[in-house]
Amino acid sequence: MLLTSRSHAEYRAMFDLSDADLAGVTLDCAAGASSFAAVASAAGARVLATDPLYAQGADALAARLPDDLVRAQEMHRAAADRFVWDWYGSPARYQEIRVESGTRFLADLRRAPGRYLAAGLPYLPLADRSVDLVLCSHLLFTWAGEHDHAWHRAAVLEMCRVARREVRIFPLVHLGPGEPVEFLGRLRAEVEQVTGARTACPPVPYEFQRGADRMLRIRLHRGQ
Ligand SMILES: C[S@@+](CC[C@H](N)C(=O)[O-])C[C@H]1O[C@@H](n2cnc3c(N)ncnc32)[C@H](O)[C@@H]1O
């Protein structure tokens, strides 16, 4: 799995985030080298980020990020018809955003290491209901070829455990050709039954992988 560095602007679009959504504490789960936590924190939001790769430390991540970004670019070139470039304008601008975002992430990781926790789903080292909103981009569903239904259920329930208000997951299709994930409907029903949450898959104002234009939104009812 490549280290990727989506930007704050991409997160705002992928998760259709408003300023009100970022009130309280937000967790970026499987954050990789995304600059979302850095940029949102600089703007006054309270954000934590988790990823197992953070155990490697900033120097190791800085050493591998340029190669990972080039490998991702080559993958996009080799399968150009699977991607929609409208949101970015051009492949060159896409790559600039990745580099800018990764640079911002690395600077913030060095300046504020306490914001970045080494942790891998389906376990998060956080107390029950300790954050308001959990965001998770490009791990669940994207990697459903490697992680099965039971793993996804455990991962979603873990994110629901630590969230007071909501969990949002993007995208909802497999990596590559972007086929739908066959167990999504069953998973939604199970999560609703276990947590009492309401789930929905609304469209979002972002599409890069063709057909990946919806998020899973899990609204928890706790304390209401
Ligand atoms: C494709 S990257 C996405 C990074 C970031 N969310 C973004 O959109 O740019 C997937 C990330 O998931 C992380 N990851 C892999 N296995 C994980 C797990 N079990 N729990 C949490 N994160 C994991 C990887 O280290 C990687 O940084």
The ligand as a MOL file (V3000), in Angstrom:
LIG
                    3D

  0  0  0     0  0            999 V3000
M  V30 BEGIN CTAB
M  V30 COUNTS 27 29 0 0 0
M  V30 BEGIN ATOM
M  V30 1 C -3.9970 4.9550 0.4020 0
M  V30 2 S -3.4340 5.5300 1.9490 0 CHG=1
M  V30 3 C -4.5890 6.8320 2.3170 0
M  V30 4 C -3.9580 7.9130 3.1520 0
M  V30 5 C -4.8260 9.1660 3.3340 0
M  V30 6 N -6.0590 8.8460 4.0280 0
M  V30 7 C -5.1390 9.7930 2.0040 0
M  V30 8 O -6.2900 9.7240 1.5790 0
M  V30 9 O -4.2230 10.3510 1.3790 0 CHG=-1
M  V30 10 C -3.9660 4.2520 3.0560 0
M  V30 11 C -3.3600 4.3820 4.4210 0
M  V30 12 O -3.9080 3.3710 5.2630 0
M  V30 13 C -2.8970 2.9850 6.1640 0
M  V30 14 N -3.2380 1.6750 6.7290 0
M  V30 15 C -2.9220 0.4510 6.2750 0
M  V30 16 N -3.4420 -0.4920 7.0710 0
M  V30 17 C -4.1100 0.1550 8.0640 0
M  V30 18 C -4.8640 -0.2580 9.1880 0
M  V30 19 N -5.0450 -1.5540 9.4650 0
M  V30 20 N -5.4120 0.6820 9.9760 0
M  V30 21 C -5.2540 1.9930 9.6940 0
M  V30 22 N -4.5450 2.4480 8.6440 0
M  V30 23 C -3.9840 1.5430 7.8440 0
M  V30 24 C -1.6380 2.9660 5.3300 0
M  V30 25 O -0.4760 3.0420 6.1330 0
M  V30 26 C -1.8520 4.1960 4.4420 0
M  V30 27 O -1.2480 5.3370 4.9820 0
M  V30 END ATOM
M  V30 BEGIN BOND
M  V30 1 1 1 2
M  V30 2 1 2 3
M  V30 3 1 2 10
M  V30 4 1 3 4
M  V30 5 1 4 5
M  V30 6 1 5 6
M  V30 7 1 5 7
M  V30 8 2 7 8
M  V30 9 1 7 9
M  V30 10 1 10 11
M  V30 11 1 11 12
M  V30 12 1 11 26
M  V30 13 1 12 13
M  V30 14 1 13 14
M  V30 15 1 13 24
M  V30 16 1 14 15
M  V30 17 1 14 23
M  V30 18 2 15 16
M  V30 19 1 16 17
M  V30 20 1 17 18
M  V30 21 2 17 23
M  V30 22 1 18 19
M  V30 23 2 18 20
M  V30 24 1 20 21
M  V30 25 2 21 22
M  V30 26 1 22 23
M  V30 27 1 24 25
M  V30 28 1 24 26
M  V30 29 1 26 27
M  V30 END BOND
M  V30 END CTAB
M  END
